[in-house]
Amino acid sequence: MKFSPELTALASYLVGEFSNQPQAIAQPAWFVNLRLWIRPVPIFTDDSITLFAEQANVLNLVQPYRPRILRLRERENIEVEFYMLENLATAKGAGQDKDLIAQITPDKIKFLPNCTLKVATQELGQGKYCFATTPVTDAPCTVTYEGTTFQVFLGFKATAEELLTYDKGIDPVTGQGTWGALMGAYAFSKLQDLA
């Protein structure tokens, strides 16, 4: 399937190895120094571009966490559907080891209801864009991990130069953030392209 220039650009902005080191050095009390990997996954290729993402603290790169699948689709607007691996160990480390990506198949992931983002596209000229997300629904995005259900706020803003992530855990009782982008977005710069 031929995808729009906007969807193709969004995928190219997201795919890569990223670091927020300058932010972590400037504000160590609020931002952990992270490495984020986003790689293409060859599934759902008939109607979407699918990506695998995970991250790790730079002090412990061998212990990546928050593995997730992002499916970029075109409907009325671009949307990003989130999926979770049924068994997180299946693809642990796939951000750093592209050979593990082959283990990610549609039968090993599950769609996360209420975790879909709509993407607003702003054309900046010369084939460049700014993409910003908002949730499709007001219902909370929930993820169940090891028998515990968590609420999560998902969001990002992407340009060719920077990826801002707003993901954070939410306490369902208080509505307050518990982890993640509590003091604003994590600001990532791409270290290398992983397309």
DONUDO-44165 format. One record per residue (C-alpha): residue number from 0; residue in one letter; x, y, z. Coordinates in steps of 0.5 Angstrom, whole numbers. Last residue first. Example, Ala and Ser with C-alpha at 12.3 -4.5 7.8 and 13.67 -1.06 7.14 Angstrom:
2
[site 1; "S"; [27; -2; 14]]
[site 0; "A"; [25; -9; 16]]
END
This chain:
195
[site 194; "A"; [30; 5; 19]]
[site 193; "L"; [34; 5; 25]]
[site 192; "D"; [37; 12; 24]]
[site 191; "Q"; [42; 15; 29]]
[site 190; "L"; [43; 19; 35]]
[site 189; "K"; [36; 22; 35]]
[site 188; "S"; [35; 28; 40]]
[site 187; "F"; [30; 27; 46]]
[site 186; "A"; [26; 32; 50]]
[site 185; "Y"; [22; 28; 56]]
[site 184; "A"; [16; 33; 56]]
[site 183; "G"; [14; 37; 62]]
[site 182; "M"; [15; 36; 70]]
[site 181; "L"; [11; 29; 71]]
[site 180; "A"; [14; 26; 64]]
[site 179; "G"; [14; 19; 67]]
[site 178; "W"; [12; 16; 74]]
[site 177; "T"; [6; 17; 79]]
[site 176; "G"; [2; 23; 75]]
[site 175; "Q"; [-4; 25; 79]]
[site 174; "G"; [-11; 23; 78]]
[site 173; "T"; [-12; 22; 85]]
[site 172; "V"; [-16; 15; 85]]
[site 171; "P"; [-13; 13; 78]]
[site 170; "D"; [-6; 14; 80]]
[site 169; "I"; [-3; 16; 73]]
[site 168; "G"; [3; 14; 69]]
[site 167; "K"; [6; 18; 64]]
[site 166; "D"; [8; 19; 57]]
[site 165; "Y"; [9; 26; 55]]
[site 164; "T"; [14; 25; 50]]
[site 163; "L"; [18; 30; 46]]
[site 162; "L"; [22; 28; 39]]
[site 161; "E"; [26; 33; 36]]
[site 160; "E"; [30; 35; 30]]
[site 159; "A"; [25; 32; 24]]
[site 158; "T"; [19; 34; 28]]
[site 157; "A"; [15; 30; 33]]
[site 156; "K"; [10; 31; 39]]
[site 155; "F"; [8; 26; 43]]
[site 154; "G"; [3; 23; 48]]
[site 153; "L"; [0; 17; 52]]
[site 152; "F"; [-3; 18; 59]]
[site 151; "V"; [-3; 11; 63]]
[site 150; "Q"; [-8; 8; 68]]
[site 149; "F"; [-5; 2; 71]]
[site 148; "T"; [-8; -5; 72]]
[site 147; "T"; [-4; -10; 76]]
[site 146; "G"; [-4; -18; 74]]
[site 145; "E"; [3; -18; 72]]
[site 144; "Y"; [2; -12; 67]]
[site 143; "T"; [-5; -9; 65]]
[site 142; "V"; [-5; -3; 61]]
[site 141; "T"; [-11; 2; 62]]
[site 140; "C"; [-12; 9; 57]]
[site 139; "P"; [-17; 13; 61]]
[site 138; "A"; [-23; 14; 57]]
[site 137; "D"; [-23; 21; 54]]
[site 136; "T"; [-23; 18; 47]]
[site 135; "V"; [-18; 19; 41]]
[site 134; "P"; [-12; 22; 45]]
[site 133; "T"; [-8; 28; 43]]
[site 132; "T"; [-2; 28; 39]]
[site 131; "A"; [3; 33; 35]]
[site 130; "F"; [6; 32; 29]]
[site 129; "C"; [11; 38; 26]]
[site 128; "Y"; [12; 37; 19]]
[site 127; "K"; [18; 38; 14]]
[site 126; "G"; [17; 37; 6]]
[site 125; "Q"; [20; 44; 4]]
[site 124; "G"; [15; 47; 9]]
[site 123; "L"; [13; 47; 16]]
[site 122; "E"; [6; 43; 15]]
[site 121; "Q"; [3; 42; 21]]
[site 120; "T"; [0; 35; 22]]
[site 119; "A"; [-5; 33; 28]]
[site 118; "V"; [-4; 26; 30]]
[site 117; "K"; [-10; 22; 33]]
[site 116; "L"; [-8; 18; 39]]
[site 115; "T"; [-11; 11; 41]]
[site 114; "C"; [-10; 8; 48]]
[site 113; "N"; [-17; 7; 49]]
[site 112; "P"; [-17; 0; 48]]
[site 111; "L"; [-10; -3; 48]]
[site 110; "F"; [-9; -8; 42]]
[site 109; "K"; [-6; -15; 44]]
[site 108; "I"; [1; -18; 42]]
[site 107; "K"; [4; -24; 40]]
[site 106; "D"; [-1; -27; 35]]
[site 105; "P"; [1; -21; 31]]
[site 104; "T"; [8; -23; 31]]
[site 103; "I"; [14; -20; 34]]
[site 102; "Q"; [20; -25; 34]]
[site 101; "A"; [22; -22; 28]]
[site 100; "I"; [24; -16; 32]]
[site 99; "L"; [29; -20; 36]]
[site 98; "D"; [34; -19; 30]]
[site 97; "K"; [34; -12; 31]]
[site 96; "D"; [38; -12; 37]]
[site 95; "Q"; [38; -6; 41]]
[site 94; "G"; [31; -4; 41]]
[site 93; "A"; [29; -12; 41]]
[site 92; "G"; [32; -12; 48]]
[site 91; "K"; [26; -15; 51]]
[site 90; "A"; [22; -18; 45]]
[site 89; "T"; [19; -24; 48]]
[site 88; "A"; [20; -23; 55]]
[site 87; "L"; [14; -18; 55]]
[site 86; "N"; [9; -24; 54]]
[site 85; "E"; [3; -22; 51]]
[site 84; "L"; [6; -16; 48]]
[site 83; "M"; [2; -9; 48]]
[site 82; "Y"; [-1; -5; 43]]
[site 81; "F"; [-2; 2; 42]]
[site 80; "E"; [-6; 5; 36]]
[site 79; "V"; [-3; 11; 33]]
[site 78; "E"; [-8; 15; 28]]
[site 77; "I"; [-7; 19; 22]]
[site 76; "N"; [-13; 23; 20]]
[site 75; "E"; [-20; 21; 17]]
[site 74; "R"; [-16; 14; 17]]
[site 73; "E"; [-9; 13; 16]]
[site 72; "R"; [-5; 8; 21]]
[site 71; "L"; [1; 8; 25]]
[site 70; "R"; [1; 2; 29]]
[site 69; "L"; [6; 3; 36]]
[site 68; "I"; [8; -3; 39]]
[site 67; "R"; [10; -3; 46]]
[site 66; "P"; [16; -5; 51]]
[site 65; "R"; [16; -1; 57]]
[site 64; "Y"; [23; -3; 60]]
[site 63; "P"; [30; -4; 58]]
[site 62; "Q"; [35; -8; 63]]
[site 61; "V"; [42; -8; 59]]
[site 60; "L"; [42; -1; 58]]
[site 59; "N"; [43; 0; 66]]
[site 58; "L"; [46; 7; 67]]
[site 57; "V"; [43; 10; 61]]
[site 56; "N"; [36; 8; 63]]
[site 55; "A"; [33; 4; 58]]
[site 54; "Q"; [27; 5; 53]]
[site 53; "E"; [23; 1; 49]]
[site 52; "A"; [19; 2; 42]]
[site 51; "F"; [17; -3; 37]]
[site 50; "L"; [14; 0; 30]]
[site 49; "T"; [8; -1; 25]]
[site 48; "I"; [7; 2; 19]]
[site 47; "S"; [0; 1; 17]]
[site 46; "D"; [-5; -2; 12]]
[site 45; "D"; [-2; -8; 8]]
[site 44; "T"; [4; -8; 13]]
[site 43; "F"; [0; -10; 19]]
[site 42; "I"; [7; -13; 21]]
[site 41; "P"; [14; -12; 19]]
[site 40; "V"; [16; -8; 25]]
[site 39; "P"; [20; -2; 25]]
[site 38; "R"; [25; 0; 30]]
[site 37; "I"; [24; 5; 36]]
[site 36; "W"; [30; 6; 41]]
[site 35; "L"; [30; 10; 47]]
[site 34; "R"; [36; 12; 51]]
[site 33; "L"; [34; 15; 58]]
[site 32; "N"; [38; 20; 63]]
[site 31; "V"; [33; 21; 68]]
[site 30; "F"; [29; 27; 68]]
[site 29; "W"; [26; 31; 74]]
[site 28; "A"; [32; 32; 79]]
[site 27; "P"; [37; 31; 74]]
[site 26; "Q"; [35; 38; 70]]
[site 25; "A"; [41; 40; 66]]
[site 24; "I"; [44; 34; 66]]
[site 23; "A"; [38; 30; 64]]
[site 22; "Q"; [36; 35; 59]]
[site 21; "P"; [42; 35; 55]]
[site 20; "Q"; [42; 27; 56]]
[site 19; "N"; [35; 26; 52]]
[site 18; "S"; [37; 20; 48]]
[site 17; "F"; [34; 17; 42]]
[site 16; "E"; [36; 11; 37]]
[site 15; "G"; [31; 11; 31]]
[site 14; "V"; [25; 11; 28]]
[site 13; "L"; [20; 16; 30]]
[site 12; "Y"; [22; 22; 25]]
[site 11; "S"; [22; 17; 19]]
[site 10; "A"; [15; 14; 21]]
[site 9; "L"; [12; 21; 22]]
[site 8; "A"; [15; 23; 15]]
[site 7; "T"; [12; 17; 12]]
[site 6; "L"; [5; 18; 15]]
[site 5; "E"; [5; 25; 12]]
[site 4; "P"; [8; 23; 5]]
[site 3; "S"; [2; 19; 5]]
[site 2; "F"; [2; 12; 4]]
[site 1; "K"; [2; 7; -2]]
[site 0; "M"; [0; 0; 0]]
END
